[in-house]
Amino acid sequence: MTDTLVAPAGPARTTSRSSGLLRLTPTSGVGLEVALVWFSVLVLLPLAAVVGAAAAGGWGAFWGTLTDAQTFAALRLTVVEAAAVTVVNAVIGTVVAWVLVRDQFVGKRVLDVVIDIPFALPTIVAGLVLLSLYGPESPVGIDIVNTRQGIFLALLFVTLPFVVRTVQPVLIELDADVEEAAASLGASRATTFRRIILPSLVPAITAGSSLGFARAISEFGSLVLISGNTPYRTEVASLKILKFIEGDNQAGAAAVAVLLLLVAIVTIVGLDLFSRRVARRG
Amino acid sequence: MSIEVRGVGKRYGDFVALDDINVSLPTGQLTALLGPSGGGKSTLLRIIAGLESADSGSVDIEGVDATKLPPQKRNVGFVFQHYAVFKHMTVAKNVAFGLEIRKRPKAEVKAKVAELLELVHLSQFAHRLPSQLSGGQRQRLALARALAVEPSVLLLDEPFGALDAQVRKELREWLRRLHDEVHVTTVFVTHDQEEALEVADEIVVINQGRIEQIGTPDQLYDEPANDFVMGFLGAVTRLGPLRLRPHDIEVAVSPGVPGSTPGVVQRALRVGFEVRLTVDVPGQEEPVLVVLSRTHARALDLELGSRVWLSPTTGATAVSVLGLARPEVVSA
């Protein structure tokens, strides 16, 4: 899947778009060419190929694959779990970023580094890590293998850094005097957070959430070990694709892939629109 | 008294930011806290606003002991050097913020916002975002936002410090007129003596955490309490046993005035309408600085190497170098 390559929703910009598209200097012309070629070879052409593969079997086959009960269950599980994980991340990630930026405590630097570990680890290792603590031989007596909670936990683990890392720099850049101005105007800490700080953070939170969501619907490595891969219950879309390929059903795999692609695009565009609206409203 | 500061002290580690500050500011007055950077004037302002807490002493605002009150409960308006506007809100929303928090009726908020935007000449920008305003406009917006909640005191921390010279000048004249219109007790911090002299009813000179002098602009300029105040309010030079202002020295090209000091012009720098002379005087190590108008300099036909005779102008404020506490006025 190429979802994670889709650009994150940047902070909402309000500047008007320049009309100078047709008047490129030679250097920026070359730059644009390089960017377009690079983007096409890496992203656009492979995506087109997948869409082509899905279309090759005809509309009926495509529709048939997606409406197949087992495939549909896998897709639904993937999207619902990813959405739930995204919501949790948006809240917890913001809290973690807040603590890392605003609070002083022993071990802050260590925590700041540790945040990235779930991202840096190969996801299969992440699965292994979770398996050793929450597996059948769990030292704490919790076995989540082959459950939906297990999938949820694995997705939370691998998507933890996204919101933290997008919110953190924005929080650092916030001017203290803006909060002081709100206080002297009579705003309580809670009101200042809700009406002044949060709107500044929303673009970063949604950008991080988009990345996290994209990562969650495409997650494979950690779920191979954790999910158990039981049809209708714990089978996710990425593992379903693997099954289709193993069963030599290229068109089925492509159909699921195209649907995940659509979900990713809709989510990312939707979150971007949402962040623009909230950032403007205050 | 609108603001009563008693025995306020503040330390940051070993650094004494404020040391036993006592000052009272009458209602309706426009006061400047003037002093060099790091002298403690901003800290004092922030303590009055409740954005900083004092280590010792008390602050009364409108007869209420505000020492322990949080900034939300002090009913002060605060304007920051870098505007501190709410970037994601329109101009009108910024001004309405304090009123909305106080849960005022919508119609009242709308009317008040319109009135204030009129006052600061931003009515036509009501629906713009702050990023679409110039620096001067943003600062006027910040002022309208602070005035919206009808504060008992208005505090401005280097309000024009981030603006260019032309806009600064316009805005400080405008602030003076605004104050005459609104009459809210106002305190502003500045390190620019010209700004303080031009705008304020009263100036409090603060240096190294202490108050050096409190007085009207005229008092401070004509009767500086010490060398620091004299030096901070304007250029100072030495002529024989006296310290006085460079423009308070009379230049003659012949030894006409009895007791005048002979010298030789070493340097003449023309800046706009004025000419700054550096005059070497025998028996004095540092040269004397003299400022006179361009027309005057031309009339005297001064150039490098000219012999001149210097004497204090009648009525000039001068301080004896030997350390007399009170300045004396030179009589004819």
Interface residues (C-beta under 8 A of the other chain):
Chain A: T14 D175 D177 V178 E180 A181 A182 A183 S184 L185 G186 A187 S188 T191 R195 I196 P199 S200 A279 R280 R281 G282
Chain B: A49 G50 L51 P70 P71 Q72 R74 N75 V76 G77 F78 F80 H82 A84 V85 F86 K87 H88 M89 K93 F97 G98 I101 R102 L129 S131 A142 R145 A146 A148 V149
